[in-house]
Amino acid sequence: DIMKDLMGLSQLQDKVKEKLGIKKVILVPGSFEKNNSLLTDVAKYGAEYFLNTLKDGDTVSLTGGSTMLEFANCIKSDKKYNSITVVPARGSMGKDVQMQSNNIVSIVSNKLNSQYKLLNIPDELGEKAMKTLIQEPEIKRTLDYIEKTNVLVFGIGRADEMAKRRKLPSERIKEINSKGAVGEAFGYYFNKNGDIVYKLNTVGIDLDAFRNGRETIAIFAGARKAEAFIAISKINKNIALVTDEESAYRILELL
Ligand code: G3H
C-alpha cells in the first residue's frame, strides 16, 4: 500500500493525532489482527506512558477487560506511590474474575505500592438495589474517589461484541444496534457521533469525570475497534491513545 510505504511510524502518529484532534498517539509497529501477541506490546507502551504521567496525590481509575489486564501485568516499577489511590472506574463484578476492574486495580496498586479502593458492585443491578448499595459507606467512599479521577486508563469495545459478551437479552442487543451504537467504554454505548445511546445500570465514572481528568489514556489493539475509538474520541480531546499501527491506518481510512 502506497500510503504505508511513504509514512514512517512517527509521521503516522502525528497524522492520526491531528486528524482525531486528540492530545497524543502512541503506536506499536505491526498489526494486532495478524499477530495477537502485539497486545502485550500495546499494553507495555501504555504502562510506560501511564507511569510517566503519575503525580503525587493522583486518583487513578481503571476499567476492566483483557486489554486492561494485560496493561496491569505489564506495569514495572520499583517506586513507592504512597500518595496515589487506585480505584475501579465502575462496578464490575461480572463472570470473569480476572478481567474485572477490581482485580486490575489490585494488580496495579500492588505493583505501585499505592493505596486502593475496590467497588464491590455488580456490573448491572436493579434500580432499587443500586440506590441502597450506593449509600453503603465503603461504596460511597470509592465513588467519591472515582469522581475525583485525575488519571483514567480504559479499554474500548465494539458495541456488538460487548453486548454479546455481557450476555444482554436479545431484545436489548437489538435496541443497542438499532440506536446505532458502535463503541463501548466504562458501561456506556456510543454512536458514531459520540452520543451515549445506551447505558448499563451501574455506578462509577460519569461523563464529567471522564472529560475532566488530567490524563485520559485509551488502550486498544485491533483495527476492528477503530470505529469504536473514533466515536469515543468525539467527546473528549484530552486523550492519549495507545494502539497498533494497523489500527492507526484504519482510523485514517475511516475519517
Ligand atoms: O469496555 C471495553 C472492554 O472492556 C474491552 O475489553 O479489552 O477485553 O477487548 P477487551
Boltz pocket constraint, residues with backbone or C-beta under 6 A from the ligand:
constraints:
  - pocket:
      binder: B
      contacts: [[A, 63], [A, 64], [A, 65], [A, 66], [A, 67], [A, 68], [A, 155], [A, 156], [A, 157], [A, 162], [A, 184], [A, 185], [A, 186], [A, 187]]
      max_distance: 6.0
